[in-house]
Amino acid sequence: MTAKPSLLWKILLSTSVAITLLLALAGWFVQNQTSSALLRSLQSEVEGSFGAYQSLWQARAATLRSVSLVLSTMSDVRAAFQTNDQATIRDTAAEIWAKASQSNAMFLVTDPRGGVIASLGGAQVLGNSLGNSLDVVRDAGARFPAQSEGFAVENGRLYELVVTPVYVQTARGPGLLNVLVAGFPVDQTVVAELKQQTGGSDFVFVANGSVVASSLPASQSAPIAAEYRRSAKLQRIGLPDGEVAVLGNTLRNIDGVPAGDLLVVRSFESIRHNLNALLRNLVLIWAAAILAGLAISGFLAHRILKPIQQLDEAAALIARQEYGTRVAEGANDELGRLARTFNAMCISIQDARDELIRQERISTIGRLSSSIVHDLRNPLASIYGGAEMIMDGDLSERQLHRIAGNIYRSSRAINDLLRELVDVSRGSNQAPEPCRLCEVIGAAVDAQTSTADQQGVQIEATVEPAIELPLERARMERVFLNLIGNALEAMPDGGRVEIRAERNGDHVMIGIADTGPGIPASVRQRLFQPFVSGGKNGLGLGLALSRQTVLDHGGDLWAEEVDSRGARFRLRLPYPPA
């Protein structure tokens, strides 16, 4: 049978499972909250980068507006523009722009219809990428004399432009002379400056679905541009080498129509690194908590279960009939009350056992007296019957000799019974002596002949004369006397008793069968226990002592089950080698 785990191990196992589940749930919650916090932090960083871009870009645009507005109001500029001479306009614009412009800014002078008169600054570096005519001037015309600004896509390139009209006072009112177009090209220089000033975020400018400038390699910026969907929410885009967070902003032209998109890109690598570090820490904390929890649980469970273990050990001692066992009662808690109840129960059991022993002793004395009376009745009946025959009749010498022999054997049986009772109480046995089995059985049959004749019972004994065994003659004779006497008691109205003995190898088998009613089923299983009787005269010790006698001789005695009426006892005695 598989050993079941102890209560301590059950507590430790349940505690470890509970701690594991609680820590797993807490770990999942912490990881989920940390992941959410890191995502919010990343979004804040991206939004911060976007705010830095807006501040930087608005500052640049404000500079362009201020410079353009100042230029448009200067008398020298207006005087040069009124000459309508392109060389004069170009020279004047170049002289003034050189004093006010930034290194990568561009400056153009166009006529009211958008035709380019002069291209300065960054526009010269870019050559004629903007062409000879600017549609943005014509688009801004509806808003003159106010300035207009926005992004424009010209020849596949993206620009941020500020359009400023230049007016002169005429007799018919203000007249539009020319238009100043100032701006910045969106190129690698711009994105590098944005990345530097925004704490490491990457920027991708997209126009017409294509990347026009990016701080990322083309292998990353192209998939981002392809996967991006115009939205004000933070988007997660997967790349072959990792996942990135993307926050987009629509770049609009002078008419407010989308001209492109600015994508602020931040890698999830830092979040993944932080989550992996958190996961490692959680695993270490989980392992440490499990070990600590098991150690603490084991310590507490051992202290709590110690009184229960003592109760278990005390109960085992009580089961071994050590009724004087007591346990420490301890504190006034549940275990203390249980210990006191257990001790009270032990005292009650001990008192009840002492009372039972006392009652059993009294009962034993009564049963023993009844058994002695029963065992004395048969030999006394034989002595009484023989004495009565001698007194009542004129008997022959042979008959007198036979009756005297029966009286002698019955008297000796009484003496042997008394001596056997003393020997049983003292535990002493006599030394065996060689005896012919037929004589031992014959003596028991002769002792019961008178009673058998009175009840009309025929006793037949068939024993091989050559069988000789080492026996305690008196004790073995009493065994057969008891078995024959039990059979006679069971057949008060006559019957038959058969005794057969034969050698069978290294032992002798003896059978004693009668034709009586048989052994009651209620006593068959307890037939050889002391004070168990199925007869009317209270037989209790006879069979128990008989079997013990046979066992002392190295044999055995038992009752066989028979299909017909009657009882059958079998004896097995060892046969000594020749």
Contacts in CASP RR format, 6 or more apart in sequence:
PFRMAT RR
TARGET T0000
AUTHOR 0000-0000-0000
METHOD contacts of the structure
MODEL  1
MTAKPSLLWKILLSTSVAITLLLALAGWFVQNQTSSALLRSLQSEVEGSF
GAYQSLWQARAATLRSVSLVLSTMSDVRAAFQTNDQATIRDTAAEIWAKA
SQSNAMFLVTDPRGGVIASLGGAQVLGNSLGNSLDVVRDAGARFPAQSEG
FAVENGRLYELVVTPVYVQTARGPGLLNVLVAGFPVDQTVVAELKQQTGG
SDFVFVANGSVVASSLPASQSAPIAAEYRRSAKLQRIGLPDGEVAVLGNT
LRNIDGVPAGDLLVVRSFESIRHNLNALLRNLVLIWAAAILAGLAISGFL
AHRILKPIQQLDEAAALIARQEYGTRVAEGANDELGRLARTFNAMCISIQ
DARDELIRQERISTIGRLSSSIVHDLRNPLASIYGGAEMIMDGDLSERQL
HRIAGNIYRSSRAINDLLRELVDVSRGSNQAPEPCRLCEVIGAAVDAQTS
TADQQGVQIEATVEPAIELPLERARMERVFLNLIGNALEAMPDGGRVEIR
AERNGDHVMIGIADTGPGIPASVRQRLFQPFVSGGKNGLGLGLALSRQTV
LDHGGDLWAEEVDSRGARFRLRLPYPPA
5 13 0 8 1.000
7 305 0 8 1.000
7 308 0 8 1.000
8 298 0 8 1.000
8 301 0 8 1.000
8 302 0 8 1.000
8 305 0 8 1.000
11 297 0 8 1.000
11 298 0 8 1.000
11 301 0 8 1.000
11 305 0 8 1.000
12 294 0 8 1.000
12 297 0 8 1.000
12 298 0 8 1.000
12 301 0 8 1.000
15 293 0 8 1.000
15 294 0 8 1.000
15 297 0 8 1.000
15 298 0 8 1.000
15 301 0 8 1.000
16 290 0 8 1.000
16 293 0 8 1.000
16 294 0 8 1.000
16 297 0 8 1.000
19 289 0 8 1.000
19 290 0 8 1.000
19 293 0 8 1.000
19 294 0 8 1.000
20 286 0 8 1.000
20 290 0 8 1.000
23 285 0 8 1.000
23 286 0 8 1.000
23 289 0 8 1.000
23 290 0 8 1.000
24 286 0 8 1.000
27 282 0 8 1.000
27 286 0 8 1.000
30 278 0 8 1.000
30 282 0 8 1.000
31 275 0 8 1.000
31 278 0 8 1.000
31 279 0 8 1.000
31 282 0 8 1.000
34 274 0 8 1.000
34 275 0 8 1.000
34 278 0 8 1.000
35 271 0 8 1.000
35 275 0 8 1.000
38 271 0 8 1.000
38 274 0 8 1.000
38 275 0 8 1.000
39 271 0 8 1.000
42 245 0 8 1.000
42 266 0 8 1.000
42 268 0 8 1.000
42 270 0 8 1.000
42 271 0 8 1.000
43 234 0 8 1.000
43 245 0 8 1.000
43 247 0 8 1.000
45 201 0 8 1.000
45 266 0 8 1.000
46 201 0 8 1.000
46 234 0 8 1.000
46 245 0 8 1.000
46 247 0 8 1.000
46 264 0 8 1.000
46 266 0 8 1.000
47 247 0 8 1.000
48 198 0 8 1.000
49 198 0 8 1.000
49 199 0 8 1.000
49 200 0 8 1.000
49 201 0 8 1.000
49 264 0 8 1.000
49 266 0 8 1.000
50 247 0 8 1.000
50 248 0 8 1.000
50 249 0 8 1.000
50 264 0 8 1.000
52 194 0 8 1.000
52 197 0 8 1.000
52 198 0 8 1.000
52 199 0 8 1.000
53 194 0 8 1.000
53 198 0 8 1.000
53 203 0 8 1.000
53 262 0 8 1.000
53 264 0 8 1.000
56 193 0 8 1.000
56 194 0 8 1.000
56 197 0 8 1.000
56 198 0 8 1.000
57 160 0 8 1.000
60 102 0 8 1.000
60 160 0 8 1.000
60 184 0 8 1.000
61 149 0 8 1.000
61 160 0 8 1.000
61 162 0 8 1.000
63 102 0 8 1.000
64 105 0 8 1.000
64 149 0 8 1.000
64 162 0 8 1.000
64 182 0 8 1.000
64 183 0 8 1.000
64 184 0 8 1.000
65 147 0 8 1.000
65 149 0 8 1.000
65 162 0 8 1.000
65 164 0 8 1.000
67 100 0 8 1.000
67 101 0 8 1.000
67 182 0 8 1.000
68 147 0 8 1.000
68 162 0 8 1.000
68 164 0 8 1.000
68 180 0 8 1.000
68 182 0 8 1.000
69 147 0 8 1.000
69 164 0 8 1.000
70 100 0 8 1.000
71 77 0 8 1.000
71 93 0 8 1.000
71 96 0 8 1.000
71 97 0 8 1.000
71 100 0 8 1.000
71 164 0 8 1.000
71 166 0 8 1.000
71 180 0 8 1.000
72 164 0 8 1.000
72 165 0 8 1.000
72 166 0 8 1.000
72 167 0 8 1.000
72 180 0 8 1.000
74 96 0 8 1.000
76 92 0 8 1.000
76 96 0 8 1.000
77 92 0 8 1.000
77 93 0 8 1.000
77 96 0 8 1.000
77 166 0 8 1.000
78 166 0 8 1.000
78 168 0 8 1.000
78 177 0 8 1.000
80 88 0 8 1.000
80 89 0 8 1.000
80 91 0 8 1.000
80 92 0 8 1.000
80 93 0 8 1.000
81 89 0 8 1.000
81 109 0 8 1.000
81 166 0 8 1.000
81 168 0 8 1.000
81 177 0 8 1.000
81 178 0 8 1.000
82 168 0 8 1.000
82 177 0 8 1.000
83 89 0 8 1.000
86 117 0 8 1.000
86 118 0 8 1.000
89 109 0 8 1.000
89 117 0 8 1.000
89 118 0 8 1.000
89 178 0 8 1.000
90 109 0 8 1.000
90 117 0 8 1.000
90 118 0 8 1.000
90 120 0 8 1.000
93 107 0 8 1.000
93 109 0 8 1.000
93 118 0 8 1.000
93 120 0 8 1.000
94 118 0 8 1.000
94 120 0 8 1.000
97 107 0 8 1.000
97 120 0 8 1.000
97 121 0 8 1.000
101 107 0 8 1.000
101 120 0 8 1.000
101 121 0 8 1.000
104 122 0 8 1.000
104 184 0 8 1.000
104 185 0 8 1.000
104 187 0 8 1.000
104 189 0 8 1.000
104 190 0 8 1.000
105 121 0 8 1.000
105 122 0 8 1.000
105 182 0 8 1.000
105 183 0 8 1.000
105 184 0 8 1.000
106 119 0 8 1.000
106 120 0 8 1.000
106 121 0 8 1.000
106 122 0 8 1.000
106 123 0 8 1.000
106 124 0 8 1.000
106 125 0 8 1.000
106 126 0 8 1.000
106 159 0 8 1.000
106 182 0 8 1.000
106 183 0 8 1.000
106 184 0 8 1.000
106 185 0 8 1.000
107 118 0 8 1.000
107 119 0 8 1.000
107 120 0 8 1.000
107 121 0 8 1.000
107 122 0 8 1.000
107 123 0 8 1.000
107 180 0 8 1.000
107 181 0 8 1.000
107 182 0 8 1.000
107 183 0 8 1.000
108 116 0 8 1.000
108 117 0 8 1.000
108 118 0 8 1.000
108 119 0 8 1.000
108 120 0 8 1.000
108 123 0 8 1.000
108 130 0 8 1.000
108 134 0 8 1.000
108 180 0 8 1.000
108 181 0 8 1.000
108 182 0 8 1.000
109 116 0 8 1.000
109 117 0 8 1.000
109 118 0 8 1.000
109 178 0 8 1.000
109 179 0 8 1.000
109 180 0 8 1.000
109 181 0 8 1.000
110 116 0 8 1.000
110 117 0 8 1.000
110 134 0 8 1.000
110 137 0 8 1.000
110 178 0 8 1.000
110 179 0 8 1.000
110 181 0 8 1.000
111 117 0 8 1.000
111 178 0 8 1.000
111 179 0 8 1.000
112 137 0 8 1.000
112 165 0 8 1.000
112 176 0 8 1.000
112 178 0 8 1.000
112 179 0 8 1.000
113 133 0 8 1.000
113 137 0 8 1.000
113 138 0 8 1.000
114 133 0 8 1.000
114 134 0 8 1.000
114 135 0 8 1.000
114 137 0 8 1.000
114 138 0 8 1.000
114 179 0 8 1.000
115 132 0 8 1.000
115 133 0 8 1.000
115 134 0 8 1.000
115 137 0 8 1.000
116 130 0 8 1.000
116 131 0 8 1.000
116 132 0 8 1.000
116 133 0 8 1.000
116 134 0 8 1.000
117 178 0 8 1.000
119 127 0 8 1.000
119 128 0 8 1.000
119 130 0 8 1.000
122 185 0 8 1.000
123 130 0 8 1.000
126 157 0 8 1.000
126 185 0 8 1.000
129 154 0 8 1.000
129 155 0 8 1.000
129 157 0 8 1.000
130 154 0 8 1.000
130 155 0 8 1.000
130 159 0 8 1.000
131 154 0 8 1.000
131 155 0 8 1.000
134 154 0 8 1.000
134 181 0 8 1.000
135 152 0 8 1.000
136 152 0 8 1.000
136 161 0 8 1.000
136 163 0 8 1.000
136 181 0 8 1.000
136 253 0 8 1.000
136 254 0 8 1.000
137 163 0 8 1.000
137 179 0 8 1.000
137 181 0 8 1.000
139 148 0 8 1.000
139 253 0 8 1.000
139 254 0 8 1.000
139 255 0 8 1.000
140 148 0 8 1.000
140 163 0 8 1.000
140 179 0 8 1.000
140 254 0 8 1.000
141 148 0 8 1.000
141 163 0 8 1.000
141 165 0 8 1.000
143 254 0 8 1.000
144 165 0 8 1.000
144 176 0 8 1.000
145 165 0 8 1.000
145 167 0 8 1.000
145 174 0 8 1.000
147 162 0 8 1.000
147 163 0 8 1.000
147 164 0 8 1.000
147 165 0 8 1.000
148 162 0 8 1.000
148 163 0 8 1.000
148 254 0 8 1.000
149 160 0 8 1.000
149 161 0 8 1.000
149 162 0 8 1.000
149 163 0 8 1.000
149 254 0 8 1.000
150 160 0 8 1.000
150 161 0 8 1.000
150 162 0 8 1.000
150 251 0 8 1.000
150 252 0 8 1.000
150 253 0 8 1.000
150 254 0 8 1.000
150 256 0 8 1.000
150 259 0 8 1.000
151 158 0 8 1.000
151 159 0 8 1.000
151 160 0 8 1.000
151 161 0 8 1.000
151 186 0 8 1.000
151 251 0 8 1.000
151 252 0 8 1.000
151 253 0 8 1.000
151 259 0 8 1.000
151 260 0 8 1.000
152 158 0 8 1.000
152 159 0 8 1.000
152 161 0 8 1.000
152 253 0 8 1.000
152 254 0 8 1.000
152 259 0 8 1.000
153 159 0 8 1.000
153 207 0 8 1.000
153 208 0 8 1.000
153 259 0 8 1.000
153 260 0 8 1.000
156 207 0 8 1.000
156 208 0 8 1.000
156 210 0 8 1.000
156 212 0 8 1.000
157 185 0 8 1.000
157 186 0 8 1.000
157 212 0 8 1.000
158 185 0 8 1.000
158 186 0 8 1.000
158 205 0 8 1.000
158 207 0 8 1.000
158 212 0 8 1.000
158 213 0 8 1.000
158 251 0 8 1.000
158 259 0 8 1.000
158 260 0 8 1.000
159 183 0 8 1.000
159 184 0 8 1.000
159 185 0 8 1.000
159 186 0 8 1.000
160 183 0 8 1.000
160 184 0 8 1.000
160 186 0 8 1.000
161 181 0 8 1.000
161 182 0 8 1.000
161 183 0 8 1.000
161 254 0 8 1.000
162 181 0 8 1.000
162 182 0 8 1.000
162 183 0 8 1.000
163 179 0 8 1.000
163 180 0 8 1.000
163 181 0 8 1.000
163 254 0 8 1.000
164 179 0 8 1.000
164 180 0 8 1.000
164 181 0 8 1.000
164 182 0 8 1.000
165 176 0 8 1.000
165 179 0 8 1.000
165 180 0 8 1.000
166 176 0 8 1.000
166 177 0 8 1.000
166 178 0 8 1.000
166 179 0 8 1.000
166 180 0 8 1.000
167 174 0 8 1.000
167 175 0 8 1.000
167 176 0 8 1.000
167 177 0 8 1.000
168 174 0 8 1.000
168 175 0 8 1.000
168 177 0 8 1.000
169 175 0 8 1.000
184 190 0 8 1.000
186 205 0 8 1.000
186 212 0 8 1.000
186 213 0 8 1.000
187 213 0 8 1.000
188 213 0 8 1.000
188 214 0 8 1.000
188 215 0 8 1.000
190 213 0 8 1.000
191 202 0 8 1.000
191 203 0 8 1.000
191 204 0 8 1.000
191 205 0 8 1.000
191 213 0 8 1.000
191 214 0 8 1.000
191 215 0 8 1.000
192 215 0 8 1.000
194 201 0 8 1.000
194 203 0 8 1.000
194 215 0 8 1.000
195 201 0 8 1.000
195 202 0 8 1.000
195 203 0 8 1.000
195 215 0 8 1.000
198 264 0 8 1.000
201 264 0 8 1.000
201 265 0 8 1.000
201 266 0 8 1.000
202 214 0 8 1.000
202 215 0 8 1.000
202 216 0 8 1.000
202 264 0 8 1.000
202 265 0 8 1.000
202 266 0 8 1.000
203 213 0 8 1.000
203 214 0 8 1.000
203 215 0 8 1.000
203 262 0 8 1.000
203 263 0 8 1.000
203 264 0 8 1.000
203 265 0 8 1.000
204 211 0 8 1.000
204 213 0 8 1.000
204 214 0 8 1.000
204 215 0 8 1.000
204 216 0 8 1.000
204 221 0 8 1.000
204 224 0 8 1.000
204 225 0 8 1.000
204 262 0 8 1.000
204 263 0 8 1.000
204 265 0 8 1.000
205 211 0 8 1.000
205 212 0 8 1.000
205 213 0 8 1.000
205 214 0 8 1.000
205 251 0 8 1.000
205 260 0 8 1.000
205 261 0 8 1.000
205 262 0 8 1.000
205 263 0 8 1.000
206 212 0 8 1.000
206 225 0 8 1.000
206 228 0 8 1.000
206 260 0 8 1.000
206 261 0 8 1.000
206 262 0 8 1.000
206 263 0 8 1.000
207 251 0 8 1.000
207 259 0 8 1.000
207 260 0 8 1.000
207 261 0 8 1.000
208 260 0 8 1.000
209 225 0 8 1.000
210 225 0 8 1.000
211 218 0 8 1.000
211 221 0 8 1.000
211 222 0 8 1.000
211 225 0 8 1.000
214 221 0 8 1.000
216 224 0 8 1.000
216 265 0 8 1.000
220 239 0 8 1.000
220 241 0 8 1.000
220 244 0 8 1.000
223 237 0 8 1.000
223 238 0 8 1.000
223 239 0 8 1.000
223 240 0 8 1.000
224 237 0 8 1.000
224 239 0 8 1.000
224 244 0 8 1.000
224 246 0 8 1.000
224 263 0 8 1.000
224 265 0 8 1.000
225 263 0 8 1.000
227 237 0 8 1.000
227 238 0 8 1.000
228 235 0 8 1.000
228 237 0 8 1.000
228 246 0 8 1.000
228 248 0 8 1.000
228 261 0 8 1.000
228 263 0 8 1.000
229 235 0 8 1.000
230 248 0 8 1.000
230 250 0 8 1.000
230 258 0 8 1.000
230 261 0 8 1.000
231 248 0 8 1.000
232 248 0 8 1.000
234 245 0 8 1.000
234 246 0 8 1.000
234 247 0 8 1.000
235 245 0 8 1.000
235 246 0 8 1.000
235 247 0 8 1.000
235 248 0 8 1.000
236 243 0 8 1.000
236 244 0 8 1.000
236 245 0 8 1.000
236 246 0 8 1.000
236 268 0 8 1.000
237 243 0 8 1.000
237 244 0 8 1.000
237 246 0 8 1.000
238 244 0 8 1.000
242 267 0 8 1.000
242 268 0 8 1.000
242 269 0 8 1.000
243 267 0 8 1.000
243 268 0 8 1.000
243 272 0 8 1.000
244 265 0 8 1.000
244 266 0 8 1.000
244 267 0 8 1.000
244 268 0 8 1.000
245 265 0 8 1.000
245 266 0 8 1.000
245 267 0 8 1.000
245 268 0 8 1.000
246 263 0 8 1.000
246 264 0 8 1.000
246 265 0 8 1.000
247 263 0 8 1.000
247 264 0 8 1.000
248 261 0 8 1.000
248 262 0 8 1.000
248 263 0 8 1.000
248 264 0 8 1.000
249 261 0 8 1.000
249 262 0 8 1.000
249 264 0 8 1.000
250 258 0 8 1.000
250 260 0 8 1.000
250 261 0 8 1.000
251 258 0 8 1.000
251 259 0 8 1.000
251 260 0 8 1.000
251 261 0 8 1.000
251 262 0 8 1.000
252 258 0 8 1.000
252 259 0 8 1.000
253 259 0 8 1.000
304 335 0 8 1.000
307 327 0 8 1.000
307 328 0 8 1.000
307 330 0 8 1.000
307 335 0 8 1.000
307 336 0 8 1.000
307 338 0 8 1.000
307 339 0 8 1.000
308 335 0 8 1.000
310 327 0 8 1.000
310 328 0 8 1.000
310 339 0 8 1.000
311 327 0 8 1.000
311 338 0 8 1.000
311 339 0 8 1.000
311 342 0 8 1.000
314 325 0 8 1.000
314 326 0 8 1.000
314 327 0 8 1.000
314 342 0 8 1.000
314 346 0 8 1.000
315 342 0 8 1.000
317 325 0 8 1.000
318 325 0 8 1.000
318 346 0 8 1.000
318 349 0 8 1.000
323 346 0 8 1.000
323 349 0 8 1.000
323 350 0 8 1.000
323 353 0 8 1.000
324 346 0 8 1.000
324 350 0 8 1.000
325 346 0 8 1.000
326 343 0 8 1.000
326 346 0 8 1.000
327 339 0 8 1.000
327 342 0 8 1.000
327 343 0 8 1.000
328 339 0 8 1.000
329 336 0 8 1.000
329 339 0 8 1.000
329 340 0 8 1.000
329 343 0 8 1.000
330 336 0 8 1.000
330 339 0 8 1.000
364 531 0 8 1.000
367 531 0 8 1.000
367 538 0 8 1.000
367 540 0 8 1.000
367 541 0 8 1.000
368 541 0 8 1.000
370 537 0 8 1.000
370 538 0 8 1.000
370 540 0 8 1.000
371 531 0 8 1.000
371 538 0 8 1.000
371 539 0 8 1.000
371 540 0 8 1.000
371 541 0 8 1.000
371 542 0 8 1.000
372 417 0 8 1.000
372 421 0 8 1.000
373 537 0 8 1.000
374 537 0 8 1.000
374 538 0 8 1.000
374 539 0 8 1.000
375 417 0 8 1.000
375 482 0 8 1.000
375 541 0 8 1.000
375 542 0 8 1.000
376 414 0 8 1.000
376 417 0 8 1.000
377 537 0 8 1.000
378 410 0 8 1.000
378 413 0 8 1.000
378 447 0 8 1.000
378 448 0 8 1.000
378 451 0 8 1.000
378 481 0 8 1.000
378 485 0 8 1.000
379 409 0 8 1.000
379 410 0 8 1.000
379 411 0 8 1.000
379 413 0 8 1.000
379 414 0 8 1.000
379 417 0 8 1.000
379 447 0 8 1.000
380 410 0 8 1.000
380 414 0 8 1.000
381 450 0 8 1.000
381 451 0 8 1.000
382 406 0 8 1.000
382 407 0 8 1.000
382 409 0 8 1.000
382 410 0 8 1.000
382 447 0 8 1.000
382 448 0 8 1.000
382 450 0 8 1.000
382 451 0 8 1.000
383 406 0 8 1.000
383 407 0 8 1.000
383 410 0 8 1.000
383 411 0 8 1.000
385 450 0 8 1.000
386 403 0 8 1.000
386 406 0 8 1.000
386 407 0 8 1.000
386 450 0 8 1.000
387 407 0 8 1.000
389 395 0 8 1.000
389 399 0 8 1.000
389 403 0 8 1.000
390 400 0 8 1.000
390 403 0 8 1.000
395 403 0 8 1.000
406 446 0 8 1.000
406 447 0 8 1.000
406 449 0 8 1.000
406 450 0 8 1.000
409 443 0 8 1.000
409 446 0 8 1.000
409 447 0 8 1.000
410 447 0 8 1.000
412 474 0 8 1.000
413 447 0 8 1.000
413 477 0 8 1.000
413 478 0 8 1.000
413 481 0 8 1.000
416 474 0 8 1.000
416 475 0 8 1.000
416 477 0 8 1.000
416 478 0 8 1.000
417 478 0 8 1.000
419 474 0 8 1.000
420 474 0 8 1.000
420 475 0 8 1.000
420 478 0 8 1.000
420 545 0 8 1.000
423 429 0 8 1.000
423 430 0 8 1.000
424 545 0 8 1.000
429 472 0 8 1.000
429 475 0 8 1.000
429 552 0 8 1.000
430 472 0 8 1.000
430 474 0 8 1.000
430 475 0 8 1.000
431 472 0 8 1.000
432 470 0 8 1.000
432 471 0 8 1.000
432 472 0 8 1.000
432 553 0 8 1.000
433 470 0 8 1.000
433 471 0 8 1.000
433 472 0 8 1.000
433 473 0 8 1.000
434 468 0 8 1.000
434 469 0 8 1.000
434 470 0 8 1.000
434 471 0 8 1.000
435 468 0 8 1.000
435 469 0 8 1.000
435 470 0 8 1.000
435 471 0 8 1.000
435 473 0 8 1.000
435 476 0 8 1.000
436 465 0 8 1.000
436 467 0 8 1.000
436 468 0 8 1.000
437 463 0 8 1.000
437 464 0 8 1.000
437 467 0 8 1.000
437 468 0 8 1.000
437 469 0 8 1.000
437 471 0 8 1.000
437 501 0 8 1.000
437 508 0 8 1.000
437 510 0 8 1.000
438 461 0 8 1.000
438 463 0 8 1.000
438 464 0 8 1.000
438 465 0 8 1.000
438 467 0 8 1.000
438 501 0 8 1.000
440 471 0 8 1.000
440 473 0 8 1.000
440 476 0 8 1.000
440 477 0 8 1.000
440 480 0 8 1.000
441 461 0 8 1.000
441 463 0 8 1.000
441 480 0 8 1.000
441 499 0 8 1.000
441 501 0 8 1.000
441 510 0 8 1.000
442 461 0 8 1.000
442 463 0 8 1.000
443 477 0 8 1.000
444 477 0 8 1.000
444 478 0 8 1.000
444 480 0 8 1.000
444 481 0 8 1.000
444 484 0 8 1.000
445 459 0 8 1.000
445 461 0 8 1.000
445 480 0 8 1.000
445 484 0 8 1.000
445 499 0 8 1.000
447 481 0 8 1.000
448 459 0 8 1.000
448 481 0 8 1.000
448 484 0 8 1.000
448 485 0 8 1.000
448 488 0 8 1.000
449 459 0 8 1.000
451 485 0 8 1.000
451 488 0 8 1.000
452 458 0 8 1.000
452 459 0 8 1.000
452 488 0 8 1.000
452 497 0 8 1.000
455 488 0 8 1.000
455 491 0 8 1.000
455 492 0 8 1.000
455 493 0 8 1.000
455 494 0 8 1.000
455 495 0 8 1.000
456 494 0 8 1.000
456 495 0 8 1.000
457 487 0 8 1.000
457 488 0 8 1.000
457 491 0 8 1.000
457 494 0 8 1.000
457 495 0 8 1.000
457 496 0 8 1.000
457 497 0 8 1.000
458 495 0 8 1.000
458 496 0 8 1.000
458 497 0 8 1.000
459 484 0 8 1.000
459 497 0 8 1.000
459 499 0 8 1.000
460 496 0 8 1.000
460 497 0 8 1.000
460 498 0 8 1.000
460 499 0 8 1.000
461 499 0 8 1.000
461 500 0 8 1.000
462 498 0 8 1.000
462 499 0 8 1.000
462 500 0 8 1.000
462 501 0 8 1.000
463 499 0 8 1.000
463 500 0 8 1.000
463 501 0 8 1.000
464 501 0 8 1.000
464 502 0 8 1.000
464 503 0 8 1.000
467 501 0 8 1.000
467 503 0 8 1.000
467 508 0 8 1.000
467 575 0 8 1.000
469 508 0 8 1.000
469 573 0 8 1.000
469 574 0 8 1.000
469 575 0 8 1.000
469 576 0 8 1.000
470 576 0 8 1.000
471 553 0 8 1.000
471 573 0 8 1.000
472 549 0 8 1.000
472 552 0 8 1.000
472 553 0 8 1.000
475 549 0 8 1.000
475 552 0 8 1.000
476 549 0 8 1.000
476 553 0 8 1.000
478 545 0 8 1.000
478 546 0 8 1.000
478 549 0 8 1.000
479 546 0 8 1.000
479 549 0 8 1.000
479 550 0 8 1.000
479 557 0 8 1.000
479 571 0 8 1.000
480 499 0 8 1.000
480 512 0 8 1.000
482 542 0 8 1.000
482 543 0 8 1.000
482 545 0 8 1.000
482 546 0 8 1.000
483 512 0 8 1.000
483 546 0 8 1.000
483 569 0 8 1.000
484 497 0 8 1.000
484 499 0 8 1.000
484 512 0 8 1.000
486 535 0 8 1.000
486 539 0 8 1.000
486 543 0 8 1.000
486 567 0 8 1.000
487 497 0 8 1.000
487 512 0 8 1.000
487 514 0 8 1.000
487 516 0 8 1.000
487 567 0 8 1.000
488 497 0 8 1.000
489 535 0 8 1.000
489 536 0 8 1.000
489 537 0 8 1.000
489 539 0 8 1.000
490 514 0 8 1.000
490 516 0 8 1.000
490 517 0 8 1.000
490 518 0 8 1.000
490 535 0 8 1.000
490 566 0 8 1.000
490 567 0 8 1.000
491 497 0 8 1.000
491 514 0 8 1.000
491 515 0 8 1.000
491 516 0 8 1.000
495 514 0 8 1.000
495 515 0 8 1.000
495 516 0 8 1.000
496 514 0 8 1.000
496 515 0 8 1.000
497 512 0 8 1.000
497 513 0 8 1.000
497 514 0 8 1.000
498 511 0 8 1.000
498 512 0 8 1.000
498 513 0 8 1.000
498 514 0 8 1.000
499 510 0 8 1.000
499 511 0 8 1.000
499 512 0 8 1.000
500 510 0 8 1.000
500 511 0 8 1.000
501 508 0 8 1.000
501 509 0 8 1.000
501 510 0 8 1.000
501 511 0 8 1.000
502 508 0 8 1.000
502 509 0 8 1.000
503 575 0 8 1.000
505 575 0 8 1.000
506 574 0 8 1.000
506 575 0 8 1.000
506 577 0 8 1.000
507 555 0 8 1.000
507 572 0 8 1.000
507 573 0 8 1.000
507 574 0 8 1.000
507 575 0 8 1.000
508 572 0 8 1.000
508 573 0 8 1.000
508 574 0 8 1.000
508 575 0 8 1.000
509 570 0 8 1.000
509 571 0 8 1.000
509 572 0 8 1.000
510 570 0 8 1.000
510 571 0 8 1.000
510 572 0 8 1.000
510 573 0 8 1.000
511 568 0 8 1.000
511 569 0 8 1.000
511 570 0 8 1.000
511 571 0 8 1.000
512 568 0 8 1.000
512 569 0 8 1.000
512 571 0 8 1.000
513 562 0 8 1.000
513 566 0 8 1.000
513 567 0 8 1.000
513 568 0 8 1.000
513 569 0 8 1.000
514 566 0 8 1.000
514 567 0 8 1.000
514 568 0 8 1.000
515 565 0 8 1.000
515 566 0 8 1.000
516 565 0 8 1.000
516 566 0 8 1.000
516 567 0 8 1.000
517 565 0 8 1.000
517 566 0 8 1.000
518 562 0 8 1.000
518 565 0 8 1.000
518 566 0 8 1.000
518 567 0 8 1.000
519 527 0 8 1.000
519 534 0 8 1.000
519 559 0 8 1.000
519 567 0 8 1.000
520 534 0 8 1.000
523 532 0 8 1.000
523 533 0 8 1.000
523 534 0 8 1.000
524 559 0 8 1.000
526 532 0 8 1.000
527 543 0 8 1.000
527 559 0 8 1.000
528 543 0 8 1.000
528 544 0 8 1.000
528 547 0 8 1.000
528 557 0 8 1.000
528 558 0 8 1.000
529 544 0 8 1.000
530 540 0 8 1.000
530 541 0 8 1.000
530 544 0 8 1.000
531 540 0 8 1.000
531 541 0 8 1.000
531 544 0 8 1.000
532 540 0 8 1.000
532 543 0 8 1.000
532 544 0 8 1.000
533 539 0 8 1.000
533 540 0 8 1.000
543 557 0 8 1.000
546 557 0 8 1.000
547 556 0 8 1.000
547 557 0 8 1.000
550 556 0 8 1.000
550 557 0 8 1.000
550 571 0 8 1.000
550 572 0 8 1.000
550 573 0 8 1.000
551 557 0 8 1.000
553 573 0 8 1.000
553 574 0 8 1.000
554 573 0 8 1.000
554 574 0 8 1.000
555 571 0 8 1.000
555 572 0 8 1.000
555 573 0 8 1.000
555 574 0 8 1.000
556 571 0 8 1.000
556 572 0 8 1.000
557 569 0 8 1.000
557 570 0 8 1.000
557 571 0 8 1.000
557 572 0 8 1.000
558 569 0 8 1.000
558 570 0 8 1.000
559 567 0 8 1.000
559 568 0 8 1.000
559 569 0 8 1.000
559 570 0 8 1.000
560 568 0 8 1.000
560 569 0 8 1.000
560 570 0 8 1.000
562 568 0 8 1.000
END
